[in-house]
Amino acid sequence: MSAINSDRLLAAALHAALAQSPAVAAVLGTPPRLYDDPPEDPVFPYLTYGAGRSEDESADDAPMTAHTLTMHIWSRYGGRSEVFDLLHIVSSALKAGQISAGEVRVSSLNIIYTDVFRTSDRRTLHGVLRLSIKTQPTILPYEEAG
């Protein structure tokens, strides 16, 4: 399986896990405000998907892809508490659920770091969640041939 297809499947699975989480819907609305590219005048708070990177980490007959993904949370609540709460809710939704990605399975998901800061407009708070995810195909190459 190509890394690009693995990326696509993983992105869809992460989005589905967040979109189906009642805790995420409670804070980001129904349907949750989860965007690749937010609307011009978004309702706050919301989440955007950021940069992603994938690397082949296969060894012998053990195919594996390492993914690094970034999610961004945007808030205009008066303090940082909403962003901290959202970082917790989003990371819990991703850790708690079984992320189903079809032809790939998530073998590990870890938070590399979180960060919260005020943007240059001094009104908006920006939360960053960086994830490290390892995936493996559900059907191994030697199983396809046999």
MIKE-203783 format. One record per atom (N, C-alpha, C): residue in one letter; x, y, z. Coordinates in pm, whole numbers, m for minus. Example, Ala and Ser with C-alpha at 12.3 -4.5 7.8 and 13.67 -1.06 7.14 Angstrom:
2
  torro       x       y       z
      A    1319    m569     780
      A    1230    m450     780
      A    1320    m330     780
      S    1285    m225     708
      S    1367    m106     714
      S    1290       3     787
! end
This chain:
146
  torro       x       y       z
      M      85    m118       0
      M       0       0       0
      M      89     123       0
      S      51     219     m79
      S     132     341     m87
      S     113     427      37
      A     215     506      67
      A     206     599     182
      A      96     701     160
      I      74     740      34
      I     m30     838       5
      I    m167     781      36
      N    m191     656      m2
      N    m319     594      29
      N    m335     576     179
      S    m227     539     246
      S    m228     525     391
      S    m262     658     458
      D    m204     768     408
      D    m233     902     460
      D    m381     935     445
      R    m434     909     326
      R    m575     941     297
      R    m667     863     390
      L    m642     735     407
      L    m725     652     494
      L    m716     697     639
      L    m595     729     683
      L    m577     775     820
      L    m648     908     844
      A    m634    1003     751
      A    m700    1133     765
      A    m852    1116     776
      A    m908    1029     693
      A   m1053    1005     697
      A   m1093     941     830
      A   m1011     849     881
      A   m1042     782    1007
      A   m1035     878    1126
      L    m935     966    1127
      L    m923    1065    1235
      L   m1042    1161    1231
      H   m1078    1206    1112
      H   m1192    1296    1099
      H   m1320    1227    1149
      A   m1340    1102    1110
      A   m1458    1028    1153
      A   m1461    1012    1305
      A   m1347     981    1365
      A   m1341     964    1511
      A   m1380    1094    1582
      L   m1332    1207    1532
      L   m1366    1336    1594
      L   m1512    1373    1566
      A   m1557    1353    1443
      A   m1694    1390    1406
      A   m1798    1309    1481
      Q   m1765    1186    1520
      Q   m1859    1098    1589
      Q   m1850    1108    1741
      S   m1759    1187    1791
      S   m1741    1197    1936
      S   m1844    1293    1997
      P   m1927    1245    2090
      P   m2022    1335    2156
      P   m1952    1448    2232
      A   m1836    1421    2290
      A   m1763    1525    2364
      A   m1714    1634    2270
      V   m1665    1596    2152
      V   m1621    1695    2054
      V   m1740    1776    2005
      A   m1852    1708    1976
      A   m1973    1778    1930
      A   m2025    1876    2036
      A   m2007    1841    2163
      A   m2056    1929    2270
      A   m1984    2064    2270
      V   m1859    2068    2225
      V   m1784    2194    2226
      V   m1765    2255    2087
      L   m1769    2172    1982
      L   m1748    2224    1847
      L   m1875    2221    1762
      G   m1988    2190    1824
      G   m2115    2196    1753
      G   m2152    2067    1682
      T   m2274    2065    1628
      T   m2324    1950    1555
      T   m2370    1996    1418
      P   m2306    1954    1311
      P   m2185    1874    1311
      P   m2066    1956    1362
      P   m1964    1889    1413
      P   m1850    1962    1468
      P   m1780    2048    1362
      R   m1731    2162    1405
      R   m1659    2253    1316
      R   m1514    2204    1301
      L   m1496    2111    1208
      L   m1368    2048    1176
      L   m1337    2082    1031
      Y   m1230    2156    1007
      Y   m1206    2208     873
      Y   m1066    2178     823
      D   m1056    2152     691
      D    m928    2159     622
      D    m897    2306     597
      D    m999    2380     555
      D    m988    2522     525
      D   m1112    2589     584
      P   m1098    2667     690
      P   m1217    2723     756
      P   m1288    2825     667
      P   m1417    2846     693
      P   m1488    2949     618
      P   m1430    3087     647
      E   m1466    3184     566
      E   m1409    3318     581
      E   m1444    3383     714
      D   m1564    3357     765
      D   m1608    3414     892
      D   m1655    3301     984
      P   m1561    3222    1039
      P   m1598    3101    1114
      P   m1660    3132    1250
      V   m1737    3035    1297
      V   m1788    3038    1433
      V   m1679    2976    1520
      F   m1646    3043    1629
      F   m1544    2993    1722
      F   m1611    2915    1832
      P   m1546    2818    1890
      P   m1417    2759    1855
      P   m1432    2663    1737
      Y   m1320    2632    1674
      Y   m1318    2534    1567
      Y   m1179    2471    1559
      L   m1171    2363    1481
      L   m1047    2290    1464
      L   m1011    2287    1316
      T    m884    2305    1285
      T    m836    2287    1148
      T    m727    2181    1148
      Y    m721    2109    1035
      Y    m617    2010    1015
      Y    m498    2079     952
      G    m383    2055    1007
      G    m261    2119     958
      G    m172    2022     884
      A     m44    2049     892
      A      56    1973     817
      A      59    1827     859
      G      93    1744     762
      G     110    1602     786
      G     234    1553     715
      R     298    1455     774
      R     420    1399     716
      R     416    1248     740
      S     461    1173     641
      S     465    1027     654
      S     601     976     612
      E     645     870     679
      E     772     806     648
      E     756     655     660
      D     815     586     567
      D     815     441     571
      D     911     395     680
      E     862     313     772
      E     947     259     879
      E     942     106     877
      S     919      51     760
      S     908     m94     747
      S    1041    m162     777
      A    1029    m286     821
      A    1146    m369     847
      A    1113    m511     807
      D    1196    m572     724
      D    1177    m710     678
      D    1032    m730     633
      D     960    m818     697
      D     821    m846     659
      D     721    m772     748
      A     762    m659     803
      A     675    m581     893
      A     658    m440     836
      P     565    m423     741
      P     544    m289     686
      P     483    m196     791
      M     533     m73     796
      M     482      25     891
      M     507     165     834
      T     411     253     857
      T     426     394     818
      T     413     479     943
      A     506     572     960
      A     501     668    1071
      A     445     800    1017
      H     344     850    1084
      H     278     974    1045
      H     296    1077    1156
      T     321    1200    1119
      T     321    1311    1212
      T     217    1409    1161
      L     116    1437    1244
      L       5    1524    1204
      L     m13    1636    1304
      T     m53    1751    1256
      T     m79    1865    1342
      T    m224    1909    1328
      M    m286    1935    1442
      M    m421    1990    1445
      M    m414    2124    1516
      H    m498    2217    1472
      H    m501    2352    1529
      H    m639    2381    1585
      I    m643    2435    1704
      I    m769    2476    1768
      I    m768    2627    1780
      W    m881    2687    1743
      W    m893    2832    1742
      W   m1008    2874    1832
      S    m985    2971    1917
      S   m1084    3015    2015
      S   m1077    3166    2032
      R   m1192    3224    2065
      R   m1193    3365    2102
      R   m1254    3382    2241
      Y   m1252    3275    2318
      Y   m1294    3282    2457
      Y   m1195    3373    2530
      G   m1238    3440    2633
      G   m1155    3538    2701
      G   m1023    3486    2757
      G   m1019    3362    2797
      G    m895    3307    2854
      G    m853    3181    2781
      R    m748    3119    2832
      R    m694    3000    2768
      R    m767    2872    2803
      S    m858    2875    2899
      S    m920    2753    2947
      S    m996    2677    2837
      E   m1062    2747    2746
      E   m1136    2679    2640
      E   m1040    2600    2550
      V    m927    2658    2516
      V    m831    2589    2431
      V    m773    2468    2505
      F    m740    2484    2632
      F    m689    2370    2709
      F    m795    2259    2715
      D    m921    2296    2739
      D   m1029    2196    2742
      D   m1042    2125    2608
      L   m1035    2202    2499
      L   m1048    2143    2366
      L    m931    2051    2333
      L    m811    2089    2369
      L    m695    2002    2348
      L    m716    1869    2420
      H    m767    1875    2541
      H    m793    1754    2618
      H    m903    1670    2553
      I   m1013    1734    2514
      I   m1126    1662    2455
      I   m1087    1596    2324
      V   m1017    1669    2238
      V    m976    1614    2108
      V    m877    1499    2129
      S    m778    1518    2213
      S    m680    1410    2233
      S    m745    1288    2298
      S    m840    1309    2389
      S    m911    1197    2451
      S    m997    1123    2350
      A   m1063    1196    2261
      A   m1147    1132    2157
      A   m1062    1046    2065
      L    m942    1091    2036
      L    m855    1013    1947
      L    m793     894    2019
      K    m762     908    2146
      K    m702     798    2221
      K    m807     695    2262
      A    m925     742    2300
      A   m1026     654    2356
      A   m1085     561    2250
      G   m1112     614    2132
      G   m1180     536    2030
      G   m1086     445    1954
      Q   m1143     342    1901
      Q   m1068     258    1809
      Q   m1077     329    1675
      I    m966     376    1626
      I    m965     447    1499
      I    m962     343    1388
      S   m1069     338    1311
      S   m1081     242    1204
      S   m1044     309    1073
      A    m941     255    1007
      A    m892     316     884
      A    m900     221     766
      G    m989     124     770
      G   m1006      35     656
      G    m887     m55     632
      E    m809     m25     528
      E    m698    m110     487
      E    m574     m94     574
      V    m576       1     668
      V    m465      17     761
      V    m518      16     903
      R    m433     m28     994
      R    m472     m22    1134
      R    m374      68    1207
      V    m426     139    1304
      V    m342     227    1386
      V    m280     140    1494
      S    m148     130    1491
      S     m81      49    1593
      S     m40     132    1714
      S     m21     264    1695
      S       3     352    1810
      S     m33     495    1773
      L     m75     568    1874
      L    m107     710    1859
      L     m59     779    1986
      N      32     875    1969
      N      88     947    2083
      N      87    1097    2057
      I      71    1171    2162
      I      79    1316    2152
      I     225    1355    2170
      I     280    1423    2071
      I     418    1469    2079
      I     424    1595    2165
      Y     336    1691    2135
      Y     330    1811    2218
      Y     202    1887    2193
      T     171    1976    2286
      T      64    2074    2272
      T     123    2211    2301
      D      60    2312    2245
      D     104    2449    2268
      D     m19    2539    2261
      V     m20    2643    2340
      V    m130    2741    2339
      V     m68    2879    2342
      F    m112    2964    2250
      F     m61    3101    2247
      F    m165    3194    2185
      R    m148    3322    2209
      R    m236    3425    2154
      R    m181    3467    2018
      T    m269    3485    1919
      T    m225    3525    1786
      T    m201    3676    1783
      S    m151    3722    1670
      S    m113    3864    1658
      S    m233    3959    1667
      D    m355    3909    1644
      D    m472    3998    1657
      D    m509    4024    1803
      R    m443    3954    1895
      R    m462    3967    2041
      R    m601    3923    2088
      R    m687    3876    1997
      R    m821    3828    2033
      R    m830    3676    2028
      T    m755    3618    1936
      T    m770    3476    1907
      T    m661    3396    1977
      L    m704    3286    2039
      L    m609    3192    2099
      L    m594    3073    2005
      H    m471    3026    1994
      H    m437    2919    1901
      H    m378    2803    1982
      G    m440    2688    1970
      G    m388    2567    2032
      G    m334    2474    1925
      V    m221    2413    1952
      V    m158    2321    1857
      V    m148    2184    1922
      L    m186    2082    1847
      L    m178    1943    1893
      L    m101    1866    1787
      R      18    1816    1822
      R     100    1738    1728
      R      91    1592    1767
      L      58    1509    1670
      L      39    1367    1693
      L     143    1284    1618
      S     184    1175    1679
      S     267    1075    1614
      S     183     947    1606
      I     164     898    1484
      I      78     782    1462
      I     153     681    1377
      K     148     556    1418
      K     207     447    1340
      K      93     362    1284
      T     101     332    1154
      T       0     247    1091
      T      66     129    1022
      Q     m12      22    1011
      Q      30     m97     940
      Q     m87    m142     852
      P     m58    m202     738
      P    m167    m253     655
      P    m239    m367     726
      T    m369    m380     704
      T    m443    m490     766
      T    m415    m622     693
      I    m377    m612     565
      I    m335    m731     489
      I    m189    m710     454
      L    m105    m798     501
      L      38    m787     474
      L      70    m832     331
      P     174    m776     272
      P     204    m808     132
      P     219    m957     104
      Y     279   m1032     195
      Y     297   m1175     172
      Y     167   m1252     184
      E      65   m1194     251
      E     m66   m1258     259
      E    m143   m1240     128
      E    m121   m1127      58
      E    m189   m1102     m70
      E    m147   m1205    m174
      A     m19   m1240    m174
      A      32   m1331    m275
      A     m12   m1475    m252
      G     m39   m1511    m127
      G     m64   m1649     m93
      G    m206   m1683     m93
! end
